[in-house]
Amino acid sequence: MSIEYVELADYLAIAVEVTGLTVETIARVTKLDLADSALHAPAAAFADTEFYPDFIDKAAVLAVRLVKNHIASRRPAGDGAKTALPGPHDNRSHVQRPHTPEGSSAPAPTP
């Protein structure tokens, strides 16, 4: 089976069709290097061995990379490895979490 991969020009044409924006606007507000990287991920190989030989795997890695790169492009500069949701060791004082008893995954009952 021969597979045709989505190229950056295809990506831009799809974005224009879906959003109704001009290609210039899409190019200006999109990190095209991240999109291009995601589009090439399904074709990854080493020494003539494909990393994602099955079509379903290729589709999955394309979707995952597009989503991850979209999220990464929306993070403020200097955010590093932080995620949008606070974790259990997040030291931001404005985030309130219920108390969890030692060794339990359930929140403590509220009085």
C-alpha positions as CSV (number, residue, x, y, z in Angstrom):
1,M,0.0,0.0,0.0
2,S,1.3,3.4,-1.0
3,I,0.7,6.2,1.5
4,E,0.6,9.9,0.6
5,Y,1.6,12.0,3.5
6,V,0.0,15.4,4.3
7,E,2.4,18.2,3.3
8,L,2.5,21.7,4.8
9,A,0.7,23.2,1.8
10,D,-2.1,20.7,2.3
11,Y,-2.2,21.6,6.0
12,L,-2.6,25.3,5.1
13,A,-5.2,24.6,2.5
14,I,-7.3,22.5,5.0
15,A,-6.9,25.3,7.7
16,V,-8.1,27.9,5.2
17,E,-11.1,25.8,4.3
18,V,-12.0,25.0,7.9
19,T,-11.5,28.4,9.4
20,G,-12.4,30.7,6.6
21,L,-9.2,32.7,7.2
22,T,-6.6,33.7,4.6
23,V,-3.5,31.7,4.1
24,E,-1.5,34.7,5.2
25,T,-3.4,34.9,8.5
26,I,-3.0,31.2,9.1
27,A,0.7,31.4,8.4
28,R,1.1,34.4,10.7
29,V,-0.7,33.0,13.7
30,T,0.4,29.4,13.4
31,K,3.8,28.0,14.3
32,L,4.4,26.4,11.0
33,D,7.6,24.7,12.2
34,L,5.7,22.7,14.8
35,A,3.0,21.8,12.2
36,D,5.6,20.7,9.7
37,S,7.3,18.6,12.4
38,A,4.0,16.9,13.3
39,L,3.2,16.3,9.6
40,H,6.5,14.5,9.1
41,A,6.2,12.3,12.3
42,P,4.2,9.5,10.6
43,A,6.9,8.9,8.0
44,A,9.7,8.5,10.6
45,A,12.1,5.7,9.9
46,F,15.6,4.6,10.6
47,A,17.7,2.2,8.4
48,D,14.7,1.5,6.1
49,T,12.6,0.5,9.2
50,E,9.4,2.6,9.7
51,F,8.7,3.6,13.3
52,Y,4.9,3.5,12.5
53,P,4.4,0.8,9.8
54,D,0.6,0.5,10.2
55,F,-1.8,3.1,8.8
56,I,-3.6,3.4,12.2
57,D,-0.4,4.1,13.9
58,K,0.5,6.7,11.4
59,A,-2.9,8.4,11.9
60,A,-2.6,8.2,15.7
61,V,0.9,9.7,15.8
62,L,-0.1,12.5,13.4
63,A,-3.1,13.4,15.6
64,V,-1.1,13.2,18.9
65,R,1.7,15.4,17.5
66,L,-0.7,18.0,16.1
67,V,-2.5,18.3,19.4
68,K,0.8,18.3,21.5
69,N,2.3,20.9,19.2
70,H,-0.9,23.0,19.3
71,I,-0.8,23.0,23.1
72,A,2.9,23.8,23.2
73,S,2.4,26.7,20.8
74,R,-0.2,28.2,23.2
75,R,2.0,28.1,26.3
76,P,3.3,31.4,27.5
77,A,7.1,31.9,27.0
78,G,9.2,30.5,29.8
79,D,6.5,28.0,30.9
80,G,8.9,25.1,30.5
81,A,7.4,21.7,31.3
82,K,4.5,23.0,33.3
83,T,1.1,21.8,32.2
84,A,-2.2,23.8,32.0
85,L,-3.6,21.8,35.0
86,P,-1.9,22.1,38.5
87,G,-0.3,18.9,39.7
88,P,-0.1,17.6,43.3
89,H,3.2,19.4,43.9
90,D,2.2,22.7,42.4
91,N,3.2,25.5,44.7
92,R,0.8,28.2,43.4
93,S,-1.0,29.4,46.5
94,H,-4.1,30.4,44.6
95,V,-4.9,26.8,43.7
96,Q,-7.0,25.0,46.4
97,R,-7.0,21.3,46.5
98,P,-9.0,19.1,48.9
99,H,-6.9,17.4,51.7
100,T,-6.2,13.8,51.0
101,P,-5.4,11.5,54.0
102,E,-2.0,9.8,54.0
103,G,-2.0,6.7,51.8
104,S,-5.5,7.4,50.4
105,S,-6.4,8.5,46.9
106,A,-9.9,9.7,48.0
107,P,-10.4,13.3,49.2
108,A,-11.0,13.7,52.9
109,P,-14.7,14.1,53.9
110,T,-15.8,17.7,54.4
111,P,-17.2,18.5,57.9
